[in-house]
Amino acid sequence: MSASRRSEPQTNSSTEVTVDRVYDGDLYVRVSTIGKIGDRPFVLVPGIGVSSNYFERLAPNLNRFGPVHALDLPGFAGVPHPRSALSIRGYADLVGRVIDEFGLVDPIVVGHSMGTQIVSDLASRRPEITTLVLIGPVVNASERRIAVQAVRFLQSAWHEPGRVKFLAVSSYLLCGFRWFFRVLPRMMSFPLETRLPLVRANTLVIRGEHDAVAPRDWVTRVGRLLPHSRSWEMPDSAHSVMHAHAEEVARLCVAFAEHPGTDDDTLRTYDLSADDIPDAEDEKPPADAAKGIAGRLTETVGILTDNDEVIARGKTMHAESMNDPDKTSR
């Protein structure tokens, strides 16, 4: 990796979102892109049932360093699903197709929850992927039972901010419980531990302190199974750690991509003491909150009417509602 890459953020991070589709036969992946310049692109893959909006706070922070492509996979976020449930390998092949169609060179590939299975399978077969980020990897091999995972999900959800809970409910409604439960067995049975030793990429593993879905002992094992990895735990966060602590996760991703360092599977705790974390990060000023709601409604209309331009407009409005001028002017 070139030593000339710097960790200084771009000063012209964007709030404009564009939406494209990458087809594979009758299937397509919806790709929401923010930013056009930067050292390296990011590809963000969400978990089961949810949408690219789970990265709504992480993407703008990463965009200060490079263009960000957040994916909505078939069956999720209003993207039509095929007649039969896709396998993890099938989803991984679609992510690979996005990378190829966009002509992305050495992207930093980020997966969350089931997305960690997808990107791990892809990276295990694509040695040209040199940097991988796994956030809340699933499923804990010692708890690969739906009833147990349901309990773990509820335990983790208790510690999630209200915005994440709202995103989850709205995403599952768009996905539909029928499709969710058709894909769920594929996720539950996927043996992540057999794919990890085949991943040659430098891999960053991140978990939240209260993430019962990806417990500490399991994440430690994940780090040890990867040939080249470093692992971090973020305090005061749960399964959707990239939402509650988006800036910190973005810093970890970029710093790791630039300086992977020596292989070390020790699980470290991220030190938040040097970071200026607002006391009520989940709150927004009324004007911004109103614009954010309007953006979300516009996006939903676009999804229901199958109009990518309207989806892009809604996502842009929502991104503008979260924009902090102090960050983009640094």
N, C-alpha and C positions, 0 to 999 in steps of 0.2 A: 504494500500500500504506500502511496506517495507520501513522503514526509513533508511535502509542501502544503498539504491541506491544513487549514487553520480551523480552530474551534470558535473563531469570532463569528457572531451571527450576521446574516445579511441585514442591511438597514432598510430594505424595501420589501419586507415580507408582505404578502398579498392577502386580501380577504375575498377576492373574486374566485368563485368555484366554477369550474367547467365540468360537464358531465358527458361521458362517452360510453359507447358500448363495444365490447369485444365479443364477437360471435364464435361459436364452435357448433356448426350445424344449426339446429333450432335453439340451442341454448345460448345465453349471453351473460356476461358479467358487466354490471354497471360500475364504471370507474369515475369517481369524483376526484378531481385534481385541483390542488391549490398551489400556486407558484409556478414559475417557469425557469428560474435560474438557481444556481447553487452548485456545490461541489459534486454531490451524489444524490440520486433520487431515492425516495423511500416508497415501499409498497406495504400497505397496512391491510391485514386480513383479520376480520372479526370472528367471534365465536358463533356457536349454534343459535339460530333463531334471531340474532340481533343484526343491526345494520352498521354501516360505516360511521353513523353518528356517534357510536361509542368512542370514536377517536376525535370528536369535535373539539376537544381541548388540546389533545396531543398534536394533531396535525398542524395548527398554526404555529406552535412552538418549534416543531421540526422544520416548518417552512422557512424559518429564519436561517436555515442552513442548506436547504435544497428543496426541489419540488416534491410534493407528497401526493401519492395516488392511493386513495382509500377505496376498497372494493366492497361491492354488494354482490354476493354469490347467488346462484339460482336457488329459488325457494325462499329467500330472505329479502326483507325490505321491499316487498312488492315485486321483486324480479320473478317472472314465471318459473315454475319448477317443472322438471320432466315427469313422465308418468311414474317412473320408479325412482326410489331414493338413490342419490349419488353416494358413492363410496368416498372415503377420505382421499384415496388415490385419484378419483375422478375430479374432486374439487382441486387437488394439487395440480393436476394437469391444466385446469382452467387458469389457475394463477400463473403457471408457466406460460400459457398462451398470451396472457396480458403482458407479461414482461417482454415476450418476443414481439408482439404486435406494436407495442409502444417503443420498441428499440432501446430498452433501458440497459445501460451498461453498468455492471457491478452495483445493482441496487442494494440498499439495506432493507432486508425483508423482515417484517415484524408481524408476529402472530399473537393473538390473544385467545386464551381458552381453547376451544376446538380449533381455532386458527393456528395454534402451536402444533397440532397434529398435522395440519395441512402443509404448513411451511417446512416442517421437519421432514416430511415425506418428500417434498419437492427438493429440498437441499440435499437429501441423501442420494438423490439421483442426478443432481446438477452440481458438480464440483466447481463450476464457474461462479456460483454464489459464494462470496467470501465472508459476508457478515450477516448474521442471523440474530434476531431478538425474540425470545420466548417470554411472554408475560402471562403468568398464571397457568403454567402448563398442566394439561389434563390427559388422561384420568389417572389418579392415584392407583397404581397397580394392586395395592392391597385392599382397595375399596371399590372395586369395579362392579358395583351393584346399584341399580337405579334407585332403590329406596334409600340406600346410604347416601348417594350423591344428592338426592333431593333434600335430605336433612342438612348436608354440608352446604348446599346452595343457600338454604334459609339462614343458616348460621352466619354465612358470609354477608348475605343481603342485609342483615341487621346493622352492619357497620358501613353500608354504602350510603353516600349522600342522596338526598331526595331526588336530585336531577337524574341520577343513575337509575333509581327505581322507576321513575316515569319513563325513561328511555326503554327500560326492559319491558314494561307492560305494553307500551305502544308498539315495540318491535315484535313481540310475540303475537299481538293481534294481527299485524300485517303478515307475519309468517304463516299464521294459522296453526292451531294445535295439532291438526292431522298431519301436516308435513313435518312439524317439529318431532312428533313421536315416531315418524318413519325414519328420520335421520338419526335420532337419539341412539338406537342400537348400534349404528355404525360408529358413532363416537365412543360409546361405552366399550366396544369390543376392540377398538384399534390399539394395538400393542406399541405404544410410543417407545417403550424401553428397547424394542428391537430395531427401531429406526435411528435412534440417537447415536449409537456407536458408528454409524455409517456417514454421519454428517461431518464433512471436512471443514466447514466454515467456522470462523471464529464466532462463538455464540455467547450472547449475554442473556442470562436468565434472571427475571425479576418477579418477585412475589410481594404482596401486601402483608403486613404484619397479621391482620385478622382474616386472611384468606383461608377458610376451612376447606375450600374446594381443592386448593393446591397447598397442602400443609408443608411445614418446614422440612420434615424428614423426607418427604417425597421430592421436593425441589432440590434438596441436597443430593439425593440419588440421581436426579436428572443431570445436575452439574457434573457428577462423577462419571456418568455414562457418556457424556460428550467428550470427544478427544481434545477440543480446544474451547474452554469455557471460563466464564467468571459469573458469579451469582451475587445478587443483591436483594436485600429485604427492605421495603419502604415502611417506616413507622406510620401509625395512624391511618391505615388504608386497608382495603379488602381486595376482592377479586378484580375489581375494575380500577386497579391502582393507577393506570395511565390517565384516568379521569380526575381523580382527587388530587393527584400530584403530577400534573401534566408537565410542568416546567422541569421538575426534577428528573422525571423519566426521560424527557427529551435530552437533558444534559448527559445523562448516563449513556443514552444511545449514541449520541454524537461523539462523546469522549472515547467510548469503547471502539467505535468505528475507526477513529483516527489513531488510537493507541491501544490495541488489544492487550498489550502487556504479556507477561508470562502466564502460562496455563496455571490456573489455581481454582479448584472447585470449592474452596471455602466460602460459606455463605456469610456475607458481610451485611451489616446494618447501615443503611444510608444515614448520614448525619445531617439532619435538617436544621441544626442550630445556626448555620451560617446563611440560611435562606430566609428571605422575607416572605413568610407565609401569612396571608390575611387571616384574621380570626374567623371570618365568615365568608370563605372562598366561594361557597355555593350561592351567595346572594348577589343580585344584580341591581343596579339603580333602576327605578321604575321605567324610565324611557328606554333603556337598553333591554329590559325584560319584555316590554311591549313589542319592541322590534323583533326580539327573539321569538316570541310567540307567533307573531305575524309570519316570520320566516318559516317556522315549523309548519304552520297551517298551509302556507303556499307550497312547501315541499310535499305535504301530504296530498294536496290537490293534484300536483304533478304526477305523483305515484299512481293515484287512482285513475287518472286520465291518460297514463302512459306517455307523458310529455316531459322529455328530458330537459328542455329549455326552462320549463316552469320549476322542475326540481332544482336545477342549477340556480335559478333566481332565488328560490327559497333558502337553499343552503348558503348562498352569498349573503342574504339578509341576516341569517342567523350568525354567520361568521362576523359580520360587521357589528352585530349586537354585543359580541364578546370581545371586540377589539379594544386593546388598551394602548392608547397613543404613546404612553411612556415606554412600552416594550418595543414598538416598531421604530422608535426614534433613537434607540441605543446605538 
